[in-house]
Amino acid sequence: MLDIWSHYPNVAQKLNTVSSLINEHLSTDNPDVQQLLADLSQEQGKMLRPGLFFLFAELGDSHEQNEEQLLKIAASLEILHKATLVHDDIIDDSPLRHGAVTIQSNFGKDVAVYAGDLLFTAFFELLIDTMNGMSMMEDNAAAMKKLLFGELSQMHARFNQEQTIENYVENIKGKTAELFRLACLEGAFFGKSSPETTQIAASIGENIGIAFQIYDDILDYTSSSKILKKPVLEDLAQGVYTSPLLFAIAKKPQAFAPFLDKKQDISVAEIKNVSNLVHKLGGVKDAISFAQGYTRKALEDIDKLPQNKITASIKELTTSLLNRKF
């Protein structure tokens, strides 16, 4: 967390407070679930969503802002993110995430489900405490629904060689991009920005989220297991076909069919063959170009915001997040 936010000391300080606040809201008498939550709290990650929330909040009128409210909403965003990660691990049956043993592998799926549910409970408690009766409650409910449908859509698309890039983007919008969109939207809204700025912020968040996920998917085809800190091409083996593969399939579907028709029975050697085909047919290059398009959209929207030091910081952070080298 400190690395990415070291250039934004005001945000970094608030994120430390958010971490403490999250720990205060996650407690249970069940020792297994409590240990799981304690382990989860130590894996702070980059805290991108609450960090973006605070940056966008700084666009507004600081004299009208409620600092305690902002801290709790930022905590709710990170708790929601953690909850989705726990449930993603359960659904994917993943042994590792970012080099660490996943919650469900370490504690079992039953404990992981209860922990995920407890995280959602804490999320709802913070919403009621900070925005009960406000229109933003509807936005959070809509975001939750979109996250669910994103998961269901991805599950339905597993092993489907006929899915399109458009289908892929819609899935991202319902997963990674939705949380980024919500963070930037809420930051501008509760930071007391104008309605116009708030809507632009939502668009920026969505485009950052889409580009961010595309780049993460590209890493699956360009990094070693040691660098990636998870089994290489794990998504492919599980039938989750991401942009590099989809771009390549669109060019020569018959080359992939003999391998992908095997679905979950595909071997490690065959997965490597698929990866080689993806590179040969330019799937990675096409995906990089695709991600760069969403990065440009985000930066163009940032230029529509009132231009000041905060806007410059948002642009700098966006550029650093989405300026990936492969």
N, C-alpha and C positions, 0 to 999 in steps of 0.2 A: 504493500500500500504506500509506504513512504517514498519509494522510488518515483512513482508516477506523479505523486502530489507534492514532491519536494519543492517544485517551482511555485506552488500555490499554498503558502504557509497558513493563510487564513482558512482555507478549505481543509487542509491537513489537520489543523487543530480541532475543527468541528467534527471531522471524521473520527478522531480519537474519542470525543464525547459520545458520538453515535455508537461506537463499539461498546462502551460502558453501558449505554442505555439498552442496547440489545441484550446484553447479559442479564440486566435487571428484569427483563420481560420474559426470559426463558428459564423457567424453573418448574420442577415437578418432583413429587415424592418417589417416583419410580427410579431406582438407581441406574438401571440400564439406559433409559431414555435420557436421564440427567447427564450421564457420562458421555453419551453420544453428542448431546448439545454442547457440552464443555469442549469436546474435541472439535466440533464444528466452529465454535466461537474462536478457536485458536487459528483456524484457517481463514484469515480475514480476506485474502485475495486483494484485488486492486480497489475494491469498493467503487467501481466506476459509476454505478447508478446514483448512489447518494452524493458522490463527488460532483457529477454533472448537475444534479438537483441544486446543490449549493451555488455552483457557478451561475446557473440561470436565475437563481433567486437574487443574486447580486445585480442583475439588470434592473430590478425594480426599485421602489422607494423604500430605503432602509428605515425611514422614520415610521412607516406604517406596518412594519413587519413584527411578527411575534416570534422571538427567537426560540422559545420552548416548543412552539408549534412546528417550526421548521426542523428542529432536531428530531422530533418524534416522527414526522413524515419521512425524513431521510432514513430513519431507522426502519420504518415500515417497508420502504423500498428494498432495503438490503435483506430484511427478513423474508419478504416475498421471493426475492431472488434465491436465497438459500433453500427455501421450501421447494422451489421448482427444481433445483439441483438434486435434492434428496430424492424426489419422485422420479426425475429423469434417470438417476442411477438405478432405481428399482426397476423401472420399465425396461431400460437397456440391459440390465443384469451386468453392469460394467464392474470389473474388478478394480480398476484404477481410474482416478481423475486427477490430472495434473501431478502425476507421480506418486500420489498417496492412495492407500487402500480406501475404496469408497465406503460410505456409511453402511450400505446394505451388505457388503462383503464382510465387514468387520463385526457388525452387530446382528446381522440377520435381517431379513425383509420385514418381519413383524415389528421389530423395534424401530426400524427405519420408517415404516408407515406411520406409526404413532408419533415419531419425532416430526415427520413432515406435517402431520395434522396439527401438532402443537405449534409449529411455526406459523401455519395459516391462522390459528387461533390468536396468536400474538399479533399478527398482521391486522386482523379485524379489530382487535382491542385498540390498537393505535389509531386506526381509522375512525372509530367511534369517538375516541378521545379528542381527535384533532379536527374532524370535518363532518361530524354528525349533522344531518339536515342540509348539507351544502351540495351544490351540483356536482362537485368533484367526487362525491360518493358514487354517483352513477358512472363516472369515468373509470373508477377503480373496479366496479362490478363488471363493466364492459371489458376492461383489460383482463380480468380473471377469466371471463368467458372466452375471450380471444386466445388466451394461453391454453385453455383446455382444448378448444377446437384445433389449435395449431398442433398439439400433441396427437389428437385423434386423426387429423389429416396426414401427419407424418406416418403414423402407424398404418393407416389405410394404404399409403403409397409404398410400403416396404416391398422390395423386390420387383417393383413395377418398372419395366424397361421403357414403357411408353409415356412416362410422366415427362412434363415439359419444364423448361426453365421458369415459366410463369407459375406452375404449380409449386416449384421449389421456393420461389420468392414469397408466395402466399404463406407457405409454411413458416418461413423465417419471420414474416410480419406477425404471425401469431405466436412466436416464441421469443427469440432474442430481441428483435426490433421493438416489440410491444413494451418491454420493460424500459428500454432506452427512451422510447417515445413518452411513456408515462413519467419518467424521471424529469425530463426536460420540460414537459407540459406543466407538471406540478411545481417545479422550481419557479417558472415564470409566473404561474398563477398565484401561488402563495407568497412570492416575492413582490406582489402588487404591480406587476407589469401590465401594460395595456392589453386588451383582448387581441389586438393584431399581433403584438409581440408574442403572446402566449400561443397563438396558433402557429406562428412561424417556428417557435421553439419545439412544438410537437413534431412538425415536419422534419426539423433538423435531427431530433432524437431518433425518429424512425429510420432516416437515411444513414445515420451513424450506425445504428443497430444492424441494418441490412449489410452494409459494407463490412462491419466487424465480423459478422458470422461467415460471410463469403471468404474472407481472409483466413479465418480459423479452419474452414473446410479445405482451403488450398493447402494449408500446412500438413494436412493428412497425406498429401501426395508429394510433399517436398521435404519433409523432415524425417529424421531417424526416430526410432522409438525412444532413444535416450533424450533427444531434444524435445520431442513432442510430449514426453512423459505419459504416454498411454500407448497401447498396442497400435502400430501403424495400420491404417486402413481398416480400423475397427468398424467404422460406419458402413463401409462397403460389405464387410462380412455379415453385418446385421441387416443388410437390405436397405440401408439409408443411402440413397444415391444423391450425391451433392453436385454442385455446379461443374467442377472439372470433368467428372464422369459424364454428366448429362450433355455438356457441350460436345464431348468426344463421341458419345453414342449417336447424337443427331447427325454427325458426319458419316458414320459407318456402323450402323446398328448390327449388321450381320457379323462384324468382327467380334462383337462382345457377347452375342447370344450364346455361343457354346459354353462360355464360362458362367455368365449370369443366370442361364437357365437352371443351373445346379442349385441356385439359391443358397440356403444355409449349408449345403454340402460342399460348397466350393473349398478347394484346398488352399494352403498358404502359397504354394507355387503358382496356382492359377490366379490368386489375388495379385501376385507380383506381375503376372502376364497382363492383367487388366491395367495395372498401374503403368506399365510400359506403353501399352496402347494409348492410354490417356495422354501421356507425354508426347508420343509420336504424332498423334492427331491434333495436338495443340490445345487440348482441353484446359491445361493449367494456364496457358497464356490467355486464352479466351476468358477464363474465370477472373484472372487478374484485371484484365481490361473492364470486365463487367463490374467488379468491385470499385474500380477507379471512377466509373460513371456515377455510382451512388455517393462516393466521396465528394465528387464535384458538385453534386446536387446539395449536399450538406453545406459545403463551403459557400455556394451561391446564396443559400438561404441565410447563412450567417451574415453575409454582406448586406442583407435586407434589414438587419437589426440596427437599432441606434448605435452608431459607431463611437466606442469609448474604450477604456482600458479593459473593462470586463469582456467586451466583445472580442477584443484582441486576444485575451486569455482563452476564450472559448475556441477561437479559430486555431490558436497555437496547440491546444490540447487535442482538438479534432485531427489536425494535421499529423501530430505525433502518434496518435492512436492508429491512424489509417494509412500511414506512410510505411508500408511493409516492404521488406526486401526479401526476395526469394532466390 
